[in-house]
Amino acid sequence: MANETTNEVLDVKMEDKSEMNPSGCIEMDKDSEKLTFTVLDYVNDIRFKHGIRSEEYGRFHSYCSKRLTILRKQLRSTTIKSNKYVREECPDVITDTRYLEILALMAERSWAYGMLLKSQCETSHTSGPNARHRYVKRFNRALKIALRMEGLCQQFAEVNSANNARVYRSLMEGIVHLEHKRFQDAFTCLSAYANVMDQRKRFHQDTMAISEAYASQLSQVNAMIKLCSFHLRAIGSTPTVKPVMRDEDQNAELVSIVPNADGNLEVYCRGSPLQISSQFLLRQLLDAINSTEKLIVSDDVLSILLDSSNIGEAIRKELVEMLQLDTLFSSYEEVMMRITECTDTIHSEMMSSIYDQEPFRRLEDIVMLIRTLLEMEKCAIMEIMALYNLYHSKDFGEGDVTLPDCGEAVRYAHMLKQQLATVMKDPKIASMFVMQLEATKTVNGMLLGMHKLANGEEDDGMALINWAHMRQEQGTDRSTKSVTRLIWRNRVCFQIMQKAGQLCSARYYKRSVAIYARKKLASGTENEDKIDALKIFGMEKRLLPCKPIIFDLAYIHNSPPEITENKTIIGGMRNMIASFWR
C-alpha cells in the first residue's frame, strides 16, 4: 500500500523545479509577466482521479495533504527540522504557479474534510452538538482561501486564470450560503458555477475523460441547486429565472454586427439584439464574418454552377481546373481558425460574466452553427469534385474491377450525413435542409451500392443502386438569397451535388444492371420459380394505400429477386407481395 500511494502522489521530482507538473499547470519563466493557472481544469482533474467521483472524501483529503507536502518542499529555500512546525506563508508577490496550486489544494483539502465531517454527521446517531459547526467552519476556511487565490490571480495571472478563480470562488461561496440557509444567494452562486461547468462539458465533449469529469461535477452541483429551489418554493419565493428572449427573424442573418450612434459595435443574432459590451469580442467576430466573403468558392461561382445546363462542363471549368485541393482547404481553414478564436473569447467572457451568461450562450450556439455550416459547405464541394472524378473515371474494365473506386466519394457522403444530423438538431433551420438530407441519402445509397457491387455483394449492391436510381429525380427547392447567406450557399451546394449524382447514376446504372445480371446468369444455379427484379414492382395492378415504410423495406430487401427466365414466385415472397393487395 505504501508503494502504491507513493506512485500515486510523488509524481513530481523533488530536484526539478522547472518542469511541468502533472496537473497540467504550465510553469512560467521568471521573465514572464503573467502566470497561467486554470484552477477549474486542475480541480476537475484531481477530483476525478482521486476519489471524488465515488465520494471518497477521505482519500481525496489524503491526496491533497501529500501533494501539499511535495510542493512546499520544492518551494522551501532552507531546510528545517522535521519535528519543528513552520507556518507556511504565501508571499505577497508570486512568480511561480505552484503558489497558486498550493492555495487550490488547501481550499480543496478544507472542502473535502468538511464534506467528510458532514457525511459522518448525517449518518451518525450520536453526533455531538458542535458537529455541524465543525464542517461549516471547514467550508468557511475553503471560501477564505478561494478569495485569497482569486485576489492573487487578478494581480499576477492572465485574464483566463483570473476568470477561473472567480468561478471557483463562486462555488465555495454557494456552498457556504447553502449551509447557512441563505438559499437565494446559494442558488445564484451555484447556478453560475453550473453554467460554466455545462459550457466546459460541451466544449470538451470530444474528450471522453474530461467530459465525464465535468459531468460528474455538474450532477453534484445540480443536486444542490434543486435543494435550493425546493426551499425557495417552500417559503413562497421563486428562483431567479432566465430572461425571456425576443422573437427571432428566420430570414435574418445568423450574426450581424453594426455600429451604433456612438460608434460602438452591436451584435444581432437572427435579428434579435444581444446585450454584449465586449468590443474586443465583437471586432473579432466581425473580422471572422467578413472573412467568409473571401472564400475561394464565391457566390458567383455557385450561381453559375446552379444555372448551368451542362453541369459536368461547368464543374470542370469552375472547380476542377480553377482549384487545387490545398488552396481549397487553406481557404476554409483560415476562416475556421478565426471562428475558433471567437469561440475561445466567448468562453473567456462567459467566465467574466458568470451571473449573466445567457447572451454569450446564445452567441456561442450561433457561432458553433456557423462553424458547422462552413464545414458542411467545404465537404459538399469536395463531394461534388469527387462525383465529377467518379463520372470521368476510367479505372474499370471487363475483369474483376467492374466499377470505379468510389471510396473517397463515400467518405465525404458519410461526413455530410453526420454534419446534417448536427444541423437538424436546431429546429429553427431544420426545415430548410429536409430535401438536402434526402438528396444526400440518395447519393450515399448509389455510392454504397456501387461499392458493394464492385466487391462481390451483388444483392445488396443492386438493391441500393436501384433504390437510389428511382430517387434521383426527386427535386430540391431552388434556394433564393432571401435566406441567410451561409444557408443559401449550403443549399446551393447540395443542389449541385444532386445534379452531379444524377450524372453518375445515368452513366453507371445500366452498366450495374448488366454486371448484376451477368453474374447471376453465370452462377449456373438452376433454381425454379424466380422472377425479374423490376417486374415484381411493376404497377400492373392498382395498389391499395399501404404504409410507406413497409413498401420501402420490401423494395430494399437484402435478397432481391434474382433475374432468370421463370415467371412465378416462390417461398414467402408470394405472401409478402400479395399482402399489398389485401
Residue pairs with C-beta under 8 A, 6 or more apart in sequence:
5 66
8 50
8 63
9 63
9 66
9 67
9 70
10 66
10 70
11 22
12 19
12 21
12 22
12 70
12 71
12 74
13 19
14 70
14 73
14 74
17 74
18 27
19 27
20 26
20 27
21 27
21 98
21 101
23 42
23 45
23 46
23 101
24 41
24 42
24 45
25 36
25 37
25 38
25 42
25 97
25 98
25 100
25 101
26 36
26 97
27 96
27 97
27 98
28 34
28 35
28 36
28 95
28 96
28 97
30 95
34 156
34 157
34 158
34 161
35 94
35 95
35 96
35 97
35 100
35 153
35 156
35 157
35 158
35 161
36 97
36 157
36 158
36 160
36 161
37 97
37 100
37 101
37 104
37 153
37 157
37 161
37 164
38 160
38 161
38 164
39 100
39 104
39 149
39 153
39 161
39 164
39 165
39 168
40 164
40 167
40 168
40 196
40 200
41 164
42 101
42 104
43 104
43 108
43 168
44 200
44 210
44 213
44 214
44 217
45 213
46 60
46 63
46 64
46 67
46 108
47 53
47 60
47 108
47 213
47 216
47 217
48 209
48 212
48 213
48 216
50 59
50 60
50 63
51 57
51 58
51 59
51 60
51 63
52 60
52 112
52 216
53 213
53 216
55 119
57 112
57 113
57 115
57 116
57 119
58 116
60 108
60 112
61 109
61 112
61 113
61 116
64 105
64 106
64 108
64 109
64 112
65 109
67 105
68 102
68 105
68 106
68 109
71 98
71 101
71 102
71 105
72 88
72 102
74 98
75 96
75 98
75 99
75 102
80 86
88 102
90 99
90 102
90 103
90 148
90 152
91 99
93 156
94 100
94 152
94 156
95 156
99 152
100 149
100 152
100 153
100 157
100 161
103 145
103 146
103 148
103 149
103 152
104 149
104 168
106 145
107 142
107 145
107 146
107 149
107 168
107 172
108 142
110 138
110 139
110 141
110 142
110 145
111 138
111 139
111 142
111 172
111 175
113 135
113 138
114 135
114 136
114 137
114 138
114 139
114 142
115 135
116 135
117 131
117 134
117 135
117 138
118 135
120 127
120 131
121 127
121 131
121 132
121 135
124 131
136 176
136 179
136 180
139 172
139 175
139 176
139 179
140 176
142 172
142 175
143 169
143 172
143 173
143 175
143 176
146 165
146 168
146 169
146 171
146 172
146 173
147 169
149 165
149 168
149 169
150 162
150 165
150 166
150 168
150 169
153 161
153 162
153 164
153 165
154 162
154 165
157 165
159 348
159 352
160 348
160 351
163 348
163 351
163 352
164 351
166 351
166 352
166 354
167 192
167 193
167 196
167 351
167 354
170 189
170 190
170 192
170 193
170 354
171 189
171 190
171 193
171 221
173 185
173 189
174 185
174 186
174 187
174 188
174 189
174 190
174 193
174 224
175 186
175 190
175 224
177 183
177 185
177 186
177 189
178 186
178 190
178 224
178 227
178 228
181 231
183 228
183 231
183 232
183 235
183 237
184 228
184 232
184 237
184 239
184 240
186 224
186 228
187 225
187 228
187 229
187 232
187 239
187 240
188 240
188 355
190 221
190 224
190 225
190 228
191 225
191 239
191 240
192 354
192 355
192 357
193 221
193 354
194 218
194 221
194 222
194 225
195 350
195 354
195 357
195 361
196 350
196 351
196 354
196 357
197 214
197 217
197 218
197 221
198 218
199 347
199 350
199 357
199 361
199 364
200 214
200 347
201 211
201 214
201 215
201 218
203 347
204 210
204 211
204 214
205 211
228 239
229 239
232 238
232 239
242 358
243 358
245 272
245 358
245 362
246 272
246 273
247 272
248 269
248 270
248 271
248 272
248 428
249 270
249 271
249 272
250 270
250 428
250 429
251 482
251 483
251 484
252 268
252 270
252 271
252 484
253 268
253 270
253 271
253 484
253 485
254 269
254 270
254 366
254 369
254 370
254 484
254 486
254 487
255 267
255 268
255 269
255 285
255 289
255 363
255 366
255 367
255 370
256 267
256 268
257 265
257 266
257 267
257 268
257 282
257 285
257 286
257 289
258 265
258 266
258 268
259 265
259 266
260 266
264 279
265 279
265 282
265 283
265 286
266 273
266 282
267 273
267 274
267 276
267 282
267 285
267 363
268 274
269 362
269 363
269 366
270 366
270 428
274 359
274 362
274 363
275 359
276 282
276 349
276 359
276 360
276 363
278 345
278 349
280 345
281 342
281 345
281 346
281 349
284 338
284 341
284 342
284 345
285 342
285 363
285 367
287 338
288 335
288 338
288 339
288 341
288 342
291 334
291 335
291 338
292 335
292 374
292 485
292 486
294 331
295 331
295 332
295 335
296 323
296 327
296 328
296 331
297 319
297 323
297 328
297 331
297 381
299 485
299 489
301 318
301 319
302 489
302 492
302 493
302 496
303 492
304 314
304 318
305 311
305 314
305 315
305 318
305 319
305 492
305 496
306 478
306 492
306 495
306 496
308 314
311 496
311 499
311 500
311 503
312 388
312 391
312 500
312 503
315 384
315 385
315 388
315 496
315 500
316 388
319 381
319 384
319 385
319 388
320 385
320 388
323 385
328 378
328 381
328 382
329 378
332 374
332 375
332 377
332 378
335 374
336 371
336 374
336 375
339 367
339 370
339 371
339 374
340 371
342 367
343 364
343 367
343 368
343 371
346 360
346 363
346 364
346 367
347 364
349 360
350 357
350 360
350 361
350 364
353 360
369 423
369 426
369 429
370 486
372 419
372 422
372 423
373 423
373 486
373 487
373 489
373 490
374 486
375 419
376 416
376 419
376 420
376 423
376 490
377 486
377 489
377 490
377 493
379 412
379 415
379 416
379 419
380 416
380 490
380 493
380 494
380 496
380 497
381 493
382 412
383 409
383 412
383 413
383 416
383 443
383 497
383 500
384 493
384 496
384 497
384 500
386 406
386 408
386 409
386 412
387 409
387 443
387 497
387 500
387 501
387 503
387 504
388 500
389 408
390 404
390 406
390 409
390 504
391 500
391 503
391 504
391 507
393 404
393 405
394 404
395 401
395 404
395 405
396 402
396 403
396 404
401 454
402 453
402 454
402 515
403 450
403 453
403 454
403 508
403 511
403 512
403 515
404 450
405 454
406 447
406 450
406 451
407 451
409 447
410 444
410 447
410 448
410 451
413 440
413 443
413 444
413 447
414 444
416 440
416 444
417 437
417 440
417 441
417 444
420 433
420 436
420 437
420 440
423 429
423 430
423 433
424 430
424 433
424 437
429 487
432 483
432 487
432 491
433 490
433 491
433 494
435 474
435 475
435 476
435 477
436 476
436 490
436 491
436 494
438 471
438 474
439 474
439 476
439 494
439 495
439 497
439 498
439 501
440 494
440 497
442 468
442 471
442 472
442 474
442 498
442 501
443 468
443 497
443 498
443 501
445 464
445 465
445 467
445 468
445 471
446 464
446 465
446 468
446 469
446 472
446 501
446 504
446 505
448 461
448 464
449 460
449 461
449 462
449 463
449 464
449 465
449 466
449 467
449 468
449 512
450 461
450 465
450 508
450 512
451 461
452 458
452 460
452 461
452 464
453 461
453 462
453 465
453 512
453 515
453 516
454 461
455 461
458 516
458 519
458 520
459 558
459 559
459 560
460 558
461 512
461 516
462 512
462 513
462 516
462 533
462 560
463 555
463 556
463 557
463 558
463 560
464 556
465 508
465 509
465 512
466 533
466 534
466 560
467 555
467 556
468 505
469 505
469 509
472 498
472 501
472 502
472 505
476 491
476 494
476 495
476 498
477 491
478 495
479 487
479 488
479 491
479 492
479 495
480 488
481 488
483 491
516 563
517 563
520 562
520 563
520 564
521 563
521 564
527 562
527 564
527 570
528 566
528 568
528 570
529 566
529 568
529 569
529 570
530 561
530 562
530 563
530 564
530 566
530 570
531 561
531 564
531 566
531 567
531 568
531 569
531 573
532 561
532 563
532 567
533 560
533 561
533 562
533 563
535 567
536 561
536 577
537 555
541 581
543 580
543 581
544 580
544 581
544 582
546 580
551 580
554 576
554 577
561 573
569 577
